[in-house]
């Protein structure tokens, strides 16, 4: 490609200032990977480097380190954390919707390239990296930067009581007993050739039941006994927290998983300084360091940005000292309301982004569904089949509908808007058609007797009478859209779903609530505002009638009480 695709979300984010990151002191590279004061790196005006991650703790952490390192050199960054799966993240990278995200060579080899190497080649991390880097460059025009310095292979884990009961030490042992066990695997692991499918082929592992689980939830499910075996990562901090037994890959099925930054086709052309800056982190992290950092995030519940900043400072890649341990403990012990207050500016930005998603999708749905409902009232024989077809969309899970949009529209704002728009069509179209069809027959007949045309009766009589029913449909669609929009974070559209997705990945209840509570408040606020609009568009005689009916109802209740 020779020109970057400019997505609407980028323009909107810049216009609303929703994704600007805090600037850190500016430094540049010197010998030995150290940092020293320098002028900010040059980049095109208004061009933000989009840093993304997949939805698990280490990916969030590495992406945040990338972002802070870029910001320290004066390079503006837009964060898109928690893209739903490997396929979503890589598709976004290829289409230039994002510029960089952390990936693993084994994942690139098996899940993206679907390649196999000889046993000797597959066992050599350097050979695997060279093969993956060359194939990505030639086939996808994407580039792998030098590895970060550590591997994070899959780790199939069980509790000690389970290991002792079934005598489990290796994956071959697991295959022998798998028909008695329930597995809790991430959706990514279930669908990958280097995941469950490959384990079934190589080892013959066939669990009695397989339950798809979120990355952080699976550990809790294993500890509670809801499942017997899970997939994890060798650098997970939660493996030590739950004192789990990781089974030995005795047939050497899993390839090396060296972590590295993967960059988009255009990043090097658009911002060579960003590529050079990201390379500063290559070779600077090892397995022990990542276990320690992951434990701080996943087990100790420390703030992700603080952990990333501390490590960059310890590596002398950015200025400043490591945060004080007592201060970190104080932050972790914040009550929920303190946590929300300390993040009020971020929550407000996410809420505005969320509201923008809802407003655009809802407005588009109103502009299509209301005329559609009016038109169907004129051809009633096809009305129910047409509205029923829209109703089928309501049966598709939100995350599935969002995923369907990705091959057509990529990731980000556009597919989210289209999916939310489709969800909002049915209640509005149904309300419009029903309201106009069932408008007061006496009033319509009286208008016809006065010699009005069908169009005049529609505009002057039937539509005003149907307004409350139409608004009820719009209010229903609005509440549905506010809720469904939280899932848009899985495809990089932002909004209040971001802290919910991140909180699920990091097992952080406060982070989940920092997205869920504002989303609930936003739904109530939107419904309340539309309720006022409904009252305004309701004909005066109907408002008066409804008021009288409410008064009579209250009077009847008082008499019954007396």
C-alpha positions, 0 to 999 in steps of 0.5 A: 500500500502507498497511502494510509487508510484514514478511518473515521474513528481517528478523525473523531478521536482527534476532534474530541481529544479522547485518546491523547496520552500524557507526555513524558520527558523526551529522550533519545537513544544513545549507545548501549540502549541508554536514554539521554535528553533529546528533541522530540522525534519528528512525525507528520502533523496530526498523525498518531501511532496506534498501539493495540493489544490482545485481551490478556494481561501481558499483551496489555502490559507490553502495549502500554510499554510501547505507548509510553516509550513512544510518548517519551520521545514526543510521538503521539499515541492512540491506544486500542487495547483488548482487540478480541483475538489474534485474527482481529488484531492481525487483520487490523495491522494489515489494514493499517487500522493499527500500527503496532501490537505485541505478538509471539513467533509461535502464534505467527507460525501456527495461527497466522501462517499455518506453517509447520517446520521440521522438529529441529527447526521448530525447536530453534527460536532463532530459526522460527523467528527468521522464518516467521519474519521473512514470511510476514514480510513477503506475504503480508508486508508487515515487519517483526522487530527484533524479539523483546528477549523472552518467550511465553509459551503455552502452559497447560495447567491443573491444580495439585489435587487433580495432578495427584489424583490422576498422576498427571506430569506430562501432556501424555498423562493428560491425554490418558485421563482427558476423557474424565476431565472438563477443560476451561480454555480461552476461545483463542486456544480452542480455535488455533492449530497450536492449541486444542486442535493440535493437542488433539492431533498430536497427543489425542487429548479429548476432554469430556467437556470444553468450556470457553472462558475469559483469560482471567476467569479461567484461573478462578474457574480452575480454583473453584473446581468448575473446570479441571484443566486450563490453558495459560502462559508460562509467564503468567503471574496467576500460575504462582498465585494459585500454585498450579502444576504445569504439565510438561510438553513431552512431545515438544508440540508447542513451538518457541513463542518469542515476544516481539513488536509487529508493525504495520506496512506503513509505519516505517514509511510514516514514522521511522522514528517510531520504529527506531524507538520501539526497537529500543525495547528489543532484547531488554526483557527476560522471563523472570522480569515478565513473571514479576511484572505480570504478577504485579498486574494480575496478582497484586492488582497494581495499575498497568500504566504504573507497572509499565512506567516503572520497568521503562524507568528501571531500564533507563529508557524513560526518565524518573525513578521507580514508584514508591512501594508504599504509594503503590500499596496505597493506590491498590487499597483505594475504595471503589469511589476513590478509584472512580474519582481518580480516573474521572477524566479517563471515564469521562473521555470513554463515556463521551466516546461511548455516547458518540457511538450510540448517538451516530448508530441510533440517529442512522437507525431512526433515519432508516427505520421510521420511513421503513415502518411508514412505508410498510404500513402502506403494504401490509402484506409484506410488513410482518415478514420484513420486520420479522427479518429485522428481528432475526438480527436480534437473535445474533449475539452482539459479539458475533455480529461485530465479528461478522463486520470485520472481514467487510469493514476491518476494525474500529469505529465503522464496523461497530457503528454498522453492527449497532445500527443493525441492532437498533433497526428492529424496535424502531421499525416495529414501533413505527409500523404498529403505532401508525397501523393502530392509530385511533380509527375514529380520528382517522375516519373523521379526517377522511370525512373532511376530505384529507388525502392519505398523505395528509392523514398520515402527517396530520393525524396518524403520525402524531397519534403514533408518536408515543409508540414510535418513541417507545421503540426508539427508547428501547433501541437506545438502551439496547445500543448503550449496552451493546456498545460496550462490546465494541471495545473487542474490535477497537472502537473504544468506549466504556467497554474498554475498562470492562474488557481490560478488567475481565482480562486482569481480574480487576473488579474495580476496573470492570465497574469503572466501565459498567457503572457509567454505562448503566448511568448513561443508559438511564440518562439516555432513556430519561432524555428520550422520555422527555422527548416522547412527552413533547411529541405526544399530542396534548389531548393524549397527554391530558388523557394519560394524566387523567388516567394516572390521577384516577388510578391514584384515586382508586388506590387511595380508596382501596387503601382506605 
